[in-house]
């Protein structure tokens, strides 16, 4: 049997009367503030003391004063009521036209996870206006730190820029080397990464989350400067360019998953295990997100879970 989270005998009226007596310095003022009779206020506090098994007020003085136990209970009662009030207000605000969820989506998740999460959220009880911002990692990090977005979804930022941020890991994925099906290297088995040196290479620009991973792969495999390097964060451009040329595209697997499944693109048979990286939700550390934003985060989690 699961234990109750709180003694069911403790009611909100008990806590409200306790707080108001302390605030007003007596039963008379508390009763007037709460719109209750003095006997009702006195009874509520007596019941609370009986439940707790201690005296909360020192009644030996003309003006009621907290006992040591009362001081202890006050700290938690004040925080609890404030949190409850904030929760009620957040839910109320979430039902107004003013409610809006602002999230960022890195290329890793902007084609599958985030669209499906937004659709799931839009069908829920807290559905409201949603703003989705996309772009490279530095752009979304700046928006997050300034409060312009509530959170963003994608690969974990480099540890050097995680100060003041919190990351929730959802899953991990590799990079792939995507090419057109007719590419000279397509279909060849167990290629070395050095095989791409004679081709144009599309890669993320400096500052992009996966750029350090790409650089580390190239260095670890002693790969020299490619015939031509083209830096871009545009998935549309990358897809179009590799389809019309023999360029090789460093890209997160999820971005081109549908292309690979349809056969529009193919992934070179190169060991990319070293590119394995975490994907998840980045928020400001200690940020108090509104209820709709929390519901959107739950929708993201649910979509990731549904994908297995």
N, C-alpha and C positions, 0 to 999 in steps of 0.2 A: 504493500500500500504506500502510495506517495504521500509524504508529509505535506500539510498545508503550508503555503508560502507565508501566511500570516494568520494569527489567531482570528477565527471568524467572528469572535465576539467584539473585536475592535471595529467600530464604525467610524465613518468620516466625521459624524457629528461629535464624537468623542474628541477627536484630534482638533477639530475646529474650535470647540469650546475651550480646550486646553490652551491653544495658541492665543485666542482672543483674551482670555483671562490674564495671561502673561503680558499681552500687549497693553491692556487697559489698566492693569494693576488691581483688578477686582472683579467680582461677579456682576455688580451693577452695570458697570461700563460694558462688560462683555455681552450681557443680555441685550442692552440697547443696540450695540453694534450688530449683533446677530439677529435681532428681532425676536428674541426668545425671552421667556419669563426667567426671573432669577432662580426659582426652584428648578427649572428645566436645565439651566446651565450648571448649577451645583450638582444635580443628579448625574449629568453626563460625565463630569470630572470625577465624581465619586465612583462611578462605574468603571471608568478607565483605570483609576488607582487600584480598584479591587481586582481587575483583570491582570494588571502588572504586578500586583502584590507589594507595591511600595507607595509611599506618599510622594506626590509630585510638588505639592505646595506646603510651605511652612505657615500654618494657620495661627501661630502663637503671636504674630505681629498684627498691627492694625491694617497694614497693607500686605496682601498676599505676596510671598516671595518664593522663588523656586528652591527646592531642596537640591542636594547633589544629584539625586536621581532625576529630578525635574530638568536640571541643566543638561544632563546627558540625553534625555528624551527629546528636549527642545531641538538639539542640533539635527537629529534625524527627522523629526516631525516637520520642521521648517523646510528642509530639503525635499522631503517626500511630497508635501503639498505643493511646493513650487513646481516640481517636476510634473505632477498630475495636472496642474493648471496649464503648464506649457503644452502638455500633450493634448488637452482638450482644445486649446486655442489652435494648435497646429492642425488638428483634424478639421476644425471649423474653417480655417483658412484654406485648407486643401480642397474644400467644396465650393470655393468662390472662383470667379473668373480670374482673379489676380494670381492664383497658384500657377507656378511654372517650374519645370524641371530643366536644368541646363547641364548637359553632359558633353564630354568630348569623346571622340572615337578615333583611335589610331587606325592606319590602314589594315592592320592585322584583324580587326574585328568589324570594320564598317560595312562589310558586304553580307555577313551572316549573323553574327551574335547580336550586334546592336540593333539592326532592323527588326529582328525577331523579338528581342526584348522590348522594344518600343511598342510593337504590335501587342504583345502580351500585356504590357502596362495599360495600353489604351482600352483594353477590354475589362480592366479591373475597376474596383469601386473608387479608387483614388485618381482615376484618369484626369489629366489636366493638360494644359499647354506644354509642349515639349520643344526644346531647342537643342539641336545636335550640331556641335562644332567639330570640324575635322581639320587635319593639318599635321605638320611634323611635331615631334615631341617638344622642342623648345617653345613652340607656339602654345600648345596645350598646357604645358607646365606654367607658363606665364599667366594664362587665363585662370588656372586653378589657384595659384598663389594670390592673385588679386581678387579672388572671389567671383570672377565672371562666369565660371562654371562650378557646379557642385562636385563633380568628380570626372575622371576619364577612364576609359577602358582600353587596354592594349598591353603591349609588352612592358615589363617593369623598367622604369627609368634607371639609368646608371646610378650606382650607389653614391657617386660624388654629388648628385643633385637631389638626393632624397631627404636632406635635412628639413624637418618640419612637415614631412609627408608620411603617409602610411600606405603600404601596399598589401592587398589581399590576393594571394595566389589562387587562381582558378584552374589553370591547366598549363601545360608546356607544349611547345611545338618547335619544329626545325625550320631552317631556311631551305629553299630549293634553288636550283639553277634551272630556270624555265627557258625553253627555246621553242621555236616552231617545229612541228613534226618532221619537216624536211631538212632540218639542220644537219650539217655534216657529222656532228657528234651524236645525234639522236640514235638510240638503239644500241650503241656500243656499250659493252659491259665493263664495270669496275674501272672507270676512268680516273685518272689522277686529276687533281684540281689544276695542275699545270697545263692541262690540255686546252684551257680556255684562253691562254695567253695570246694566241693569234687572232682572237675575235674581239669585236667591240663588247664592252661589258657595261651593263646598266647597274648602278649601285646607288644606295641612299647617300645624300650629301652629309658632310660633317654636321654633327648635332642631332642627326636622326638616331633613334634608339638602336637600330640594328647595325649602324655603321661600325661601331667598335668591334662587333662580332665578325663582320665582313673583313675588316682590316686584320684581325687576329687570325682568321682562317688563311688569308693570303700569306701572311708572314710565316705562320706555322708550316705551310706547305711550300715555302720558298718560291712563291709565284711572283714573277716580275710584273712590271707595268704592262697592262694589256695593250692591244693594238690601238684601242681608243676607249676611254672611259667617259661615260655619260652619267651625270648625277641627276637624280629626279626622285620626287616623292609622289609623282602622279601615276597612279595605277593605270589610268586610261592611256597615257602616253607610253608607259612601259609595255603594255599589252600590244598596242598598235605597232610599236617600233620592232619588237621581236617577231611579229607576224610578217613584217615586210623585209626583214634582214636576217643575217646570221648572228645577230647580237645575242649575248647570254645575260640573263636577268637574275640578279640576286634578289629574292623576294620571299616573304613569309609564306609558308605553304597554304595557309588558310585563304590568303588573298587570291590565289590562282586555283584553289581546290576545284571549283566548278569547271574551269577551263581544262584542267588535267583530266577530270572525269569524263568530259565530253570528247576529249581528244583534240581540242583546239590548240592546246599547248602540251608539251611533254617535259618531264623533269630528267635532266642528265643523271646517269648512274654514277654519281660521285658521293663518297662518304661525307655526309654533312652532320654527323652526330654531334660534332663539337659546337654546332650552332644552336643546340637545344636551349631554349630560353623560356622563362616564366611569363605567362599572360594573366592579367587580372585587373583589379580595380584600384586606382590610386586616388586617395583623398587627402585633405589637409588634416594633419594630426590634431586631434581634439576638437574638430569642427562639429557643431551641433547641426546636423542636416534636418531639413523639414521632412515631415512624414511622406509627402509624395516622392521626394528624392530617395528616401529609404526604400519606398515601394519599388522604385525603378531599379535600384541596386538588387533588390530581391528578384526582380524580373530577369536581370542579367544572370544572376546565379542560377535561376531556374532553367534558362535557355542553355547554359553551359552544361548543367546536369542532364538535360534532355538529350544533348548531343552525345552523351556518354564519354 
